[in-house]
Amino acid sequence: MKSKIKNEHIDRLFEAILLLKNVDECYMFFEDLCTITEIKALAQRLEVAKLLRNGTTYSEISEKTGASTATISRVNRYLNYGADGYKLVLDRLESKE
């Protein structure tokens, strides 16, 4: 896969994430790695992507998640023209449910 951000440090980070075995371990690692605000922002973007994919309007998404229209627009752009990471994860989450 060709990535704009690929380097050895990011590879190491992603390898570390892949070693996590459950949600509790994710909480432990991410609470040490990120600020609470950063974690909440990542979670918000994933929720925005899910809602966009389900056809929810920007105003409804903003109301439900607290995301700004700029954030919603950015997520929408990556959902439609990005590396398909949102699609991959959302498909897998949906198949789990």
All heavy atoms as an XYZ file, in Angstrom:
781
protein
N       0.838     -1.193      0.000
C       0.000      0.000      0.000
C       0.874      1.245      0.000
O       1.845      1.321      0.729
C      -0.889     -0.012      1.253
C      -1.860      1.113      1.267
S      -2.381      1.560      2.916
C      -2.694      3.261      2.614
N       0.498      2.199     -0.822
C       1.221      3.465     -0.868
C       0.528      4.459      0.062
O      -0.667      4.667     -0.019
C       1.241      3.987     -2.293
C       2.083      5.217     -2.447
C       2.214      5.628     -3.890
C       2.923      6.953     -3.898
N       3.795      7.149     -4.996
N       1.299      5.061      0.952
C       0.741      6.006      1.912
C       1.574      7.274      1.926
O       2.799      7.226      1.779
C       0.733      5.383      3.309
O       0.383      6.347      4.273
N       0.912      8.401      2.143
C       1.603      9.688      2.226
C       2.333      9.859      3.551
O       3.220     10.688      3.661
C       0.596     10.826      2.052
C      -0.082     10.841      0.708
C      -1.155     11.896      0.665
C      -1.976     11.735     -0.598
N      -3.165     12.540     -0.593
N       1.945      9.087      4.569
C       2.519      9.267      5.902
C       3.473      8.151      6.311
O       4.044      8.184      7.391
C       1.407      9.392      6.961
C       0.582      8.112      7.046
C       0.548     10.612      6.696
C      -0.336      8.054      8.254
N       3.682      7.175      5.461
C       4.449      5.984      5.814
C       5.892      6.317      6.169
O       6.591      6.967      5.411
C       4.413      4.973      4.676
C       5.073      3.655      5.023
C       4.765      2.610      3.990
C       5.421      1.290      4.259
N       5.301      0.766      5.598
N       6.306      5.857      7.345
C       7.709      5.890      7.739
C       7.911      4.866      8.856
O       6.947      4.256      9.332
C       8.171      7.299      8.146
C       7.549      7.806      9.432
O       7.385      7.061     10.407
N       7.196      9.077      9.465
N       9.137      4.655      9.276
C       9.422      3.597     10.252
C       8.769      3.847     11.613
O       8.372      2.893     12.282
C      10.927      3.385     10.406
C      11.642      4.561     11.049
C      13.143      4.376     11.123
O      13.797      4.598     10.086
O      13.647      4.037     12.211
N       8.641      5.086     12.023
C       8.024      5.392     13.321
C       6.529      5.088     13.311
O       5.979      4.564     14.279
C       8.275      6.853     13.718
C       9.724      7.184     13.844
N      10.519      6.691     14.849
C      10.521      7.943     13.063
C      11.750      7.136     14.687
N      11.781      7.904     13.603
N       5.885      5.447     12.220
C       4.449      5.182     12.099
C       4.211      3.682     11.946
O       3.271      3.135     12.516
C       3.828      6.024     10.967
C       3.920      7.509     11.350
C       2.382      5.618     10.715
C       3.496      8.469     10.280
N       5.088      2.999     11.191
C       4.997      1.533     11.113
C       5.036      0.930     12.515
O       4.250      0.045     12.851
C       6.153      0.948     10.295
C       5.999      1.113      8.799
O       4.914      1.539      8.341
O       6.971      0.805      8.078
N       5.955      1.399     13.338
C       6.106      0.883     14.713
C       4.845      1.149     15.529
O       4.401      0.289     16.293
C       7.329      1.527     15.367
C       7.602      1.069     16.747
C       8.577     -0.066     16.708
N       8.981     -0.356     18.073
C       9.132     -1.565     18.526
N       8.957     -2.593     17.737
N       9.504     -1.768     19.758
N       4.271      2.334     15.392
C       3.031      2.653     16.092
C       1.922      1.696     15.692
O       1.233      1.129     16.536
C       2.602      4.099     15.810
C       1.211      4.490     16.305
C       1.119      4.419     17.827
C       0.835      5.865     15.787
N       1.738      1.504     14.400
C       0.669      0.628     13.923
C       0.914     -0.817     14.322
O      -0.020     -1.552     14.653
C       0.493      0.773     12.411
C      -0.038      2.123     11.979
C       0.148      2.559     10.684
C      -0.707      2.953     12.857
C      -0.347      3.787     10.268
C      -1.199      4.187     12.460
C      -1.023      4.607     11.165
N       2.174     -1.248     14.309
C       2.504     -2.600     14.780
C       2.143     -2.748     16.258
O       1.626     -3.788     16.672
C       3.983     -2.897     14.543
C       4.315     -3.114     13.083
C       5.812     -3.115     12.799
O       6.623     -3.075     13.753
O       6.168     -3.148     11.607
N       2.404     -1.703     17.046
C       2.054     -1.732     18.470
C       0.544     -1.837     18.647
O       0.061     -2.620     19.476
C       2.586     -0.479     19.174
N      -0.215     -1.072     17.871
C      -1.679     -1.116     17.963
C      -2.189     -2.511     17.614
O      -3.091     -3.034     18.277
C      -2.313     -0.032     17.065
C      -2.004      1.355     17.634
C      -3.821     -0.242     16.925
C      -2.329      2.507     16.706
N      -1.596     -3.123     16.612
C      -2.026     -4.469     16.213
C      -1.729     -5.528     17.278
O      -2.335     -6.599     17.265
C      -1.370     -4.863     14.885
C      -1.886     -4.102     13.672
C      -1.011     -4.402     12.454
C      -3.339     -4.435     13.384
N      -0.847     -5.219     18.211
C      -0.541     -6.159     19.296
C      -1.571     -6.115     20.428
O      -1.607     -7.017     21.269
C       0.855     -5.870     19.868
C       2.025     -6.148     18.930
C       3.322     -5.657     19.559
C       2.100     -7.613     18.577
N      -2.402     -5.087     20.444
C      -3.421     -4.971     21.483
C      -4.471     -6.055     21.273
O      -4.900     -6.314     20.157
C      -4.045     -3.577     21.456
C      -3.040     -2.450     21.712
C      -3.669     -1.103     21.432
C      -2.494     -2.510     23.118
N      -4.894     -6.689     22.377
C      -5.745     -7.873     22.266
C      -7.220     -7.629     22.547
O      -8.049     -8.460     22.205
C      -5.221     -8.958     23.200
C      -3.855     -9.439     22.788
C      -3.336    -10.516     23.677
C      -1.975    -10.942     23.161
N      -1.225    -11.689     24.113
N      -7.557     -6.520     23.205
C      -8.959     -6.282     23.522
C      -9.181     -4.801     23.804
O      -8.232     -4.014     23.822
C      -9.407     -7.168     24.702
C      -8.549     -6.976     25.931
O      -8.259     -5.857     26.342
N      -8.122     -8.079     26.534
N     -10.428     -4.451     24.045
C     -10.786     -3.045     24.269
C     -10.104     -2.492     25.521
O      -9.635     -1.349     25.518
C     -12.325     -2.879     24.353
C     -12.707     -1.474     24.754
C     -12.969     -3.243     23.017
N     -10.009     -3.295     26.571
C      -9.345     -2.815     27.789
C      -7.883     -2.453     27.525
O      -7.387     -1.429     28.008
C      -9.432     -3.866     28.898
C     -10.826     -3.974     29.487
O     -11.603     -2.998     29.387
O     -11.141     -5.036     30.058
N      -7.180     -3.273     26.747
C      -5.798     -2.967     26.405
C      -5.722     -1.708     25.554
O      -4.784     -0.913     25.693
C      -5.141     -4.147     25.683
C      -4.847     -5.315     26.595
C      -4.064     -6.429     25.919
O      -3.682     -6.291     24.725
O      -3.833     -7.461     26.586
N      -6.696     -1.509     24.677
C      -6.740     -0.280     23.874
C      -6.896      0.941     24.764
O      -6.213      1.955     24.564
C      -7.868     -0.347     22.851
S      -7.565     -1.482     21.495
N      -7.795      0.845     25.739
C      -7.951      1.960     26.681
C      -6.631      2.260     27.379
O      -6.214      3.421     27.480
C      -9.021      1.650     27.728
C     -10.419      2.045     27.319
C     -11.307      1.097     26.824
C     -10.851      3.356     27.440
C     -12.597      1.442     26.456
C     -12.145      3.722     27.076
C     -13.006      2.761     26.585
O     -14.276      3.116     26.219
N      -5.956      1.230     27.852
C      -4.691      1.421     28.569
C      -3.659      2.119     27.681
O      -3.016      3.092     28.098
C      -4.144      0.067     29.043
C      -4.970     -0.577     30.136
S      -4.524     -2.319     30.435
C      -2.801     -2.169     30.858
N      -3.498      1.619     26.471
C      -2.484      2.164     25.573
C      -2.827      3.582     25.120
O      -1.993      4.493     25.200
C      -2.308      1.241     24.364
C      -1.272      1.718     23.389
C       0.069      1.766     23.745
C      -1.627      2.108     22.105
C       1.034      2.198     22.846
C      -0.672      2.544     21.200
C       0.669      2.589     21.566
N      -4.061      3.771     24.649
C      -4.424      5.078     24.109
C      -4.502      6.157     25.180
O      -4.207      7.318     24.905
C      -5.714      4.989     23.288
C      -5.472      4.466     21.901
C      -5.573      3.110     21.629
C      -5.113      5.326     20.875
C      -5.323      2.625     20.356
C      -4.862      4.851     19.599
C      -4.965      3.487     19.341
N      -4.875      5.799     26.406
C      -4.879      6.798     27.480
C      -3.471      7.259     27.815
O      -3.271      8.385     28.254
C      -5.595      6.264     28.716
C      -7.099      6.285     28.558
C      -7.844      5.904     29.832
O      -7.396      6.273     30.935
O      -8.884      5.238     29.709
N      -2.480      6.388     27.604
C      -1.090      6.796     27.796
C      -0.545      7.541     26.583
O       0.287      8.433     26.718
C      -0.198      5.568     28.053
C      -0.377      4.979     29.436
O      -1.001      5.625     30.302
O       0.122      3.854     29.662
N      -0.992      7.179     25.404
C      -0.463      7.732     24.161
C      -1.062      9.088     23.807
O      -0.359      9.983     23.339
C      -0.729      6.743     23.019
C      -0.227      7.119     21.637
C       1.303      7.139     21.611
C      -0.759      6.130     20.608
N      -2.357      9.243     23.999
C      -3.090     10.428     23.535
C      -3.718     11.176     24.704
O      -3.942     10.606     25.760
C      -4.231     10.003     22.598
S      -3.712      9.067     21.158
N      -4.053     12.422     24.432
C      -4.859     13.152     25.406
C      -6.307     12.665     25.283
O      -6.693     12.084     24.255
C      -4.832     14.671     25.145
O      -5.477     14.941     23.892
C      -3.411     15.217     25.131
N      -7.083     12.921     26.296
C      -8.501     12.557     26.257
C      -9.184     13.258     25.085
O      -9.994     12.667     24.369
C      -9.188     12.881     27.596
C      -8.634     11.964     28.680
C     -10.699     12.761     27.490
C      -9.015     12.333     30.095
N      -8.831     14.509     24.848
C      -9.404     15.278     23.733
C      -9.081     14.628     22.397
O      -9.950     14.544     21.510
C      -8.895     16.733     23.771
O      -9.248     17.305     25.036
C      -9.479     17.565     22.652
N      -7.857     14.145     22.227
C      -7.475     13.489     20.972
C      -8.258     12.194     20.763
O      -8.727     11.916     19.659
C      -5.971     13.195     20.967
C      -5.121     14.440     20.841
C      -3.651     14.206     21.141
O      -3.299     13.247     21.867
O      -2.831     15.008     20.637
N      -8.406     11.411     21.817
C      -9.163     10.160     21.719
C     -10.619     10.454     21.365
O     -11.201      9.804     20.487
C      -9.069      9.345     23.029
C      -7.624      8.901     23.272
C     -10.013      8.141     22.993
C      -7.376      8.355     24.669
N     -11.193     11.441     22.022
C     -12.586     11.799     21.736
C     -12.745     12.311     20.311
O     -13.752     12.027     19.648
C     -13.083     12.839     22.745
C     -13.337     12.255     24.117
C     -13.851     13.315     25.080
C     -14.192     12.710     26.431
N     -14.735     13.694     27.369
N     -11.760     13.040     19.810
C     -11.823     13.546     18.434
C     -11.778     12.394     17.430
O     -12.516     12.397     16.435
C     -10.683     14.531     18.168
N     -10.936     11.398     17.684
C     -10.865     10.233     16.799
C     -12.188      9.474     16.808
O     -12.700      9.097     15.749
C      -9.727      9.308     17.225
C      -8.312      9.856     17.069
C      -7.301      8.927     17.738
C      -7.976     10.051     15.604
N     -12.739      9.272     17.993
C     -14.020      8.564     18.115
C     -15.134      9.346     17.421
O     -15.993      8.762     16.750
C     -14.350      8.331     19.587
N     -15.104     10.663     17.563
C     -16.113     11.503     16.923
C     -16.040     11.380     15.404
O     -17.063     11.247     14.733
C     -15.902     12.970     17.331
C     -16.920     13.926     16.753
C     -16.553     15.365     17.032
O     -15.523     15.848     16.563
N     -17.388     16.052     17.805
N     -14.841     11.370     14.852
C     -14.690     11.260     13.392
C     -15.225      9.930     12.883
O     -15.867      9.884     11.824
C     -13.228     11.416     12.994
C     -12.727     12.821     13.160
C     -11.279     12.932     12.790
N     -10.734     14.169     13.314
C      -9.461     14.368     13.581
N      -8.570     13.416     13.359
N      -9.054     15.516     14.056
N     -14.976      8.869     13.619
C     -15.487      7.560     13.209
C     -17.012      7.552     13.239
O     -17.660      7.038     12.326
C     -14.912      6.457     14.096
C     -15.302      5.029     13.714
C     -14.872      4.701     12.296
C     -14.696      4.049     14.709
N     -17.594      8.147     14.270
C     -19.054      8.225     14.356
C     -19.606      9.085     13.229
O     -20.631      8.756     12.627
C     -19.477      8.784     15.720
C     -20.961      8.811     15.940
C     -21.635      7.445     15.957
O     -20.948      6.406     16.110
O     -22.878      7.404     15.811
N     -18.944     10.186     12.912
C     -19.361     11.047     11.800
C     -19.340     10.252     10.495
O     -20.285     10.317      9.700
C     -18.462     12.306     11.698
C     -18.662     13.035     10.373
C     -18.735     13.255     12.867
N     -18.286      9.475     10.266
C     -18.187      8.665      9.054
C     -19.340      7.666      8.969
O     -19.939      7.492      7.907
C     -16.847      7.933      9.011
N     -19.652      7.038     10.089
C     -20.765      6.082     10.115
C     -22.078      6.764      9.764
O     -22.858      6.267      8.941
C     -20.867      5.434     11.504
C     -21.975      4.411     11.623
C     -22.047      3.876     13.033
C     -23.338      4.366     13.633
N     -23.582      3.936     14.980
N     -22.320      7.926     10.353
C     -23.560      8.655     10.097
C     -23.633      9.156      8.657
O     -24.694      9.088      8.021
C     -23.706      9.807     11.093
C     -23.929      9.389     12.554
C     -23.782     10.587     13.490
C     -25.278      8.722     12.729
N     -22.517      9.642      8.119
C     -22.496     10.087      6.725
C     -22.822      8.933      5.793
O     -23.596      9.079      4.849
C     -21.118     10.657      6.360
C     -20.822     12.065      6.839
C     -19.343     12.371      6.689
C     -21.666     13.086      6.087
N     -22.236      7.797      6.067
C     -22.470      6.625      5.221
C     -23.927      6.182      5.272
O     -24.446      5.636      4.307
C     -21.550      5.501      5.677
C     -21.383      4.439      4.637
C     -20.152      3.659      4.906
N     -20.500      2.406      5.553
C     -19.834      1.290      5.370
N     -18.781      1.272      4.596
N     -20.189      0.198      5.973
N     -24.583      6.446      6.399
C     -25.994      6.089      6.541
C     -26.931      7.164      6.004
O     -28.141      7.062      6.147
C     -26.318      5.799      8.007
C     -25.663      4.528      8.498
O     -25.308      3.655      7.723
N     -25.485      4.424      9.806
N     -26.358      8.235      5.414
C     -27.175      9.264      4.780
C     -27.675     10.351      5.713
O     -28.558     11.121      5.345
N     -27.112     10.436      6.897
C     -27.519     11.464      7.854
C     -27.026     12.830      7.365
O     -25.938     12.943      6.819
C     -26.918     11.154      9.249
O     -27.215      9.800      9.594
C     -27.483     12.070     10.311
N     -27.840     13.857      7.559
C     -27.473     15.195      7.101
C     -26.408     15.808      8.010
O     -26.252     15.406      9.165
C     -28.693     16.143      7.090
O     -29.126     16.343      8.437
C     -29.821     15.595      6.236
N     -25.701     16.800      7.465
C     -24.676     17.497      8.245
C     -25.253     18.067      9.536
O     -24.641     17.960     10.591
C     -24.064     18.630      7.421
C     -22.948     18.244      6.488
C     -22.940     17.027      5.818
C     -21.894     19.118      6.257
C     -21.921     16.687      4.945
C     -20.864     18.789      5.386
C     -20.883     17.575      4.736
O     -19.865     17.253      3.881
N     -26.422     18.690      9.440
C     -26.986     19.316     10.644
C     -27.355     18.270     11.690
O     -27.131     18.490     12.883
C     -28.185     20.193     10.293
O     -29.204     19.445      9.681
N     -27.887     17.134     11.256
C     -28.202     16.064     12.209
C     -26.932     15.489     12.837
O     -26.897     15.211     14.036
C     -28.970     14.930     11.519
C     -30.381     15.298     11.105
C     -31.024     14.210     10.254
O     -30.385     13.702      9.317
O     -32.184     13.880     10.552
N     -25.889     15.338     12.026
C     -24.620     14.819     12.537
C     -24.028     15.777     13.551
O     -23.570     15.362     14.624
C     -23.621     14.564     11.383
C     -24.118     13.422     10.502
C     -22.231     14.269     11.921
C     -23.360     13.250      9.211
N     -24.051     17.055     13.231
C     -23.526     18.063     14.143
C     -24.279     18.032     15.465
O     -23.676     18.103     16.542
C     -23.614     19.447     13.502
O     -23.070     20.414     14.355
N     -25.588     17.907     15.380
C     -26.414     17.857     16.588
C     -26.127     16.603     17.421
O     -26.013     16.670     18.633
C     -27.893     17.899     16.186
C     -28.837     18.052     17.356
C     -30.280     18.178     16.885
O     -30.546     19.036     16.020
O     -31.109     17.401     17.377
N     -25.982     15.450     16.752
C     -25.762     14.178     17.460
C     -24.364     14.045     18.033
O     -24.185     13.427     19.082
C     -26.014     12.991     16.518
C     -27.451     12.759     16.191
C     -27.611     11.574     15.257
C     -29.066     11.365     14.910
N     -29.282     10.230     14.021
N     -23.363     14.578     17.326
C     -21.973     14.331     17.723
C     -21.252     15.548     18.281
O     -20.200     15.410     18.898
C     -21.150     13.835     16.514
O     -21.059     14.885     15.546
C     -21.756     12.579     15.906
N     -21.772     16.731     17.995
C     -21.078     17.951     18.390
C     -19.976     18.347     17.417
O     -19.252     19.311     17.648
N     -19.837     17.603     16.323
C     -18.799     17.902     15.328
C     -19.151     19.169     14.560
O     -20.318     19.422     14.263
C     -18.649     16.734     14.354
N     -18.115     19.926     14.228
C     -18.326     21.127     13.411
C     -18.575     20.713     11.969
O     -18.230     19.598     11.556
C     -17.083     22.021     13.478
O     -16.002     21.395     12.817
N     -19.145     21.620     11.194
C     -19.376     21.319      9.784
C     -18.038     21.131      9.056
O     -17.959     20.359      8.101
C     -20.220     22.403      9.093
O     -19.605     23.674      9.280
C     -21.629     22.428      9.633
N     -16.989     21.799      9.513
C     -15.662     21.614      8.912
C     -15.170     20.188      9.130
O     -14.637     19.554      8.211
C     -14.665     22.617      9.490
N     -15.352     19.670     10.334
C     -14.955     18.291     10.623
C     -15.782     17.313      9.801
O     -15.249     16.365      9.215
C     -15.105     17.982     12.126
O     -14.187     18.804     12.852
C     -14.837     16.526     12.438
N     -17.077     17.543      9.740
C     -17.960     16.655      8.973
C     -17.555     16.663      7.503
O     -17.464     15.607      6.863
C     -19.436     17.068      9.151
C     -19.849     16.938     10.615
C     -20.344     16.240      8.245
C     -21.163     17.614     10.972
N     -17.268     17.839      6.964
C     -16.856     17.967      5.571
C     -15.535     17.237      5.323
O     -15.365     16.550      4.307
C     -16.725     19.443      5.215
O     -16.311     19.599      3.896
N     -14.594     17.370      6.252
C     -13.294     16.704      6.118
C     -13.471     15.190      6.130
O     -12.908     14.471      5.299
C     -12.371     17.146      7.248
C     -10.938     16.686      7.094
C     -10.020     17.220      8.200
N     -10.256     18.617      8.526
C     -10.772     19.052      9.676
N     -11.110     18.214     10.624
N     -10.948     20.335      9.894
N     -14.276     14.687      7.070
C     -14.532     13.247      7.134
C     -15.214     12.787      5.851
O     -14.856     11.750      5.282
C     -15.380     12.886      8.378
C     -15.852     11.438      8.320
C     -14.587     13.145      9.656
N     -16.161     13.557      5.364
C     -16.869     13.203      4.132
C     -15.901     13.113      2.950
O     -15.999     12.201      2.126
C     -17.969     14.213      3.848
C     -18.906     13.755      2.761
O     -19.333     12.605      2.739
N     -19.228     14.648      1.849
N     -14.976     14.049      2.881
C     -13.989     14.037      1.796
C     -13.150     12.755      1.850
O     -12.946     12.084      0.842
C     -13.084     15.273      1.888
C     -12.090     15.390      0.761
C     -11.336     16.723      0.728
N     -10.683     17.067      1.974
C     -11.094     18.053      2.809
N     -12.154     18.761      2.521
N     -10.440     18.308      3.914
N     -12.682     12.374      3.050
C     -11.877     11.157      3.166
C     -12.723      9.901      2.993
O     -12.242      8.895      2.478
C     -11.113     11.134      4.485
C      -9.951     12.094      4.466
C      -9.984     13.272      5.203
C      -8.832     11.827      3.678
C      -8.918     14.160      5.162
C      -7.767     12.720      3.626
C      -7.817     13.881      4.383
O      -6.770     14.758      4.331
N     -13.966      9.966      3.391
C     -14.871      8.827      3.202
C     -15.070      8.543      1.714
O     -15.126      7.393      1.296
C     -16.213      9.135      3.884
C     -17.233      8.025      4.023
C     -16.684      6.871      4.851
C     -18.495      8.560      4.688
N     -15.120      9.609      0.927
C     -15.363      9.468     -0.514
C     -14.099      9.408     -1.362
O     -14.095      8.753     -2.409
C     -16.253     10.609     -1.009
C     -17.658     10.485     -0.472
O     -18.311      9.474     -0.678
N     -18.120     11.497      0.237
N     -13.037     10.078     -0.941
C     -11.850     10.191     -1.795
C     -10.552      9.785     -1.102
O      -9.486      9.987     -1.656
C     -11.698     11.640     -2.307
C     -12.929     12.144     -3.009
C     -13.755     13.089     -2.405
C     -13.275     11.653     -4.265
C     -14.897     13.546     -3.047
C     -14.419     12.105     -4.910
C     -15.226     13.056     -4.286
O     -16.359     13.493     -4.922
N     -10.652      9.224      0.085
C      -9.462      8.857      0.845
C      -8.934      7.479      0.484
O      -9.172      6.964     -0.610
N      -8.241      6.873      1.425
C      -7.576      5.579      1.210
C      -8.501      4.396      1.500
O      -8.048      3.261      1.543
C      -6.332      5.506      2.092
N      -9.786      4.653      1.711
C     -10.800      3.635      2.005
C     -10.647      3.004      3.391
O     -11.188      1.924      3.652
C     -10.849      2.534      0.933
C     -11.461      3.024     -0.368
O     -12.261      3.977     -0.322
O     -11.139      2.453     -1.422
N      -9.926      3.667      4.273
C      -9.783      3.172      5.640
C     -11.091      3.211      6.412
O     -11.413      2.256      7.141
N     -11.850      4.293      6.253
C     -13.162      4.355      6.909
C     -14.046      3.215      6.431
O     -14.688      2.537      7.216
C     -13.871      5.685      6.628
C     -13.435      6.855      7.466
C     -12.991      8.031      6.878
C     -13.503      6.814      8.860
C     -12.617      9.123      7.644
C     -13.128      7.898      9.628
C     -12.679      9.056      9.015
O     -12.320     10.132      9.778
N     -14.081      3.013      5.119
C     -14.928      1.956      4.547
C     -14.534      0.592      5.110
O     -15.396     -0.187      5.511
C     -14.825      1.954      3.022
C     -15.677      0.895      2.356
C     -15.501      0.896      0.849
C     -16.302     -0.132      0.118
N     -16.712     -1.316      0.771
N     -13.261      0.323      5.148
C     -12.764     -0.950      5.657
C     -13.230     -1.187      7.094
O     -13.808     -2.233      7.413
C     -11.233     -0.974      5.590
C     -10.544     -2.176      6.206
C     -10.698     -3.380      5.299
C      -9.075     -1.870      6.440
N     -13.018     -0.207      7.944
C     -13.354     -0.357      9.358
C     -14.868     -0.387      9.570
O     -15.362     -1.209     10.331
C     -12.694      0.762     10.187
C     -13.239      0.814     11.600
C     -11.185      0.569     10.215
N     -15.600      0.479      8.898
C     -17.050      0.510      9.059
C     -17.688     -0.797      8.570
O     -18.613     -1.315      9.199
C     -17.656      1.715      8.354
C     -17.320      3.073      8.989
C     -17.789      4.203      8.091
C     -17.904      3.196     10.380
N     -17.191     -1.335      7.459
C     -17.696     -2.620      6.975
C     -17.467     -3.718      8.018
O     -18.347     -4.522      8.290
C     -17.011     -3.030      5.667
C     -17.482     -2.234      4.461
O     -18.507     -1.521      4.567
O     -16.819     -2.326      3.408
N     -16.288     -3.730      8.600
C     -15.965     -4.754      9.600
C     -16.771     -4.571     10.875
O     -17.224     -5.554     11.472
C     -14.478     -4.763      9.899
C     -13.680     -5.324      8.727
C     -12.223     -5.417      9.009
N     -11.529     -5.925      7.816
C     -10.224     -5.939      7.695
N      -9.446     -5.501      8.670
N      -9.677     -6.413      6.597
N     -16.967     -3.343     11.284
C     -17.799     -3.099     12.475
C     -19.246     -3.539     12.231
O     -19.866     -4.131     13.105
C     -17.747     -1.617     12.870
C     -16.469     -1.140     13.557
C     -16.469      0.377     13.665
C     -16.309     -1.784     14.919
N     -19.758     -3.216     11.049
C     -21.132     -3.608     10.713
C     -21.292     -5.124     10.677
O     -22.307     -5.661     11.125
C     -21.556     -3.010      9.367
C     -21.881     -1.541      9.441
C     -22.213     -0.949      8.074
O     -22.407     -1.706      7.099
O     -22.264      0.291      7.987
N     -20.311     -5.821     10.154
C     -20.410     -7.284     10.077
C     -20.310     -7.925     11.460
O     -20.782     -9.036     11.663
C     -19.366     -7.859      9.136
O     -18.069     -7.747      9.676
N     -19.704     -7.215     12.419
C     -19.632     -7.705     13.798
C     -20.960     -7.575     14.529
O     -21.240     -8.334     15.434
C     -18.575     -6.881     14.565
C     -17.331     -7.620     14.902
C     -16.418     -6.733     15.715
C     -16.674     -7.017     17.183
N     -15.691     -6.416     18.057
N     -21.748     -6.594     14.134
C     -23.003     -6.295     14.844
C     -24.117     -7.211     14.461
O     -24.233     -8.017     13.750
C     -23.428     -4.857     14.580
C     -22.451     -3.855     15.166
C     -22.748     -2.430     14.752
O     -23.605     -2.171     13.888
O     -22.082     -1.534     15.291
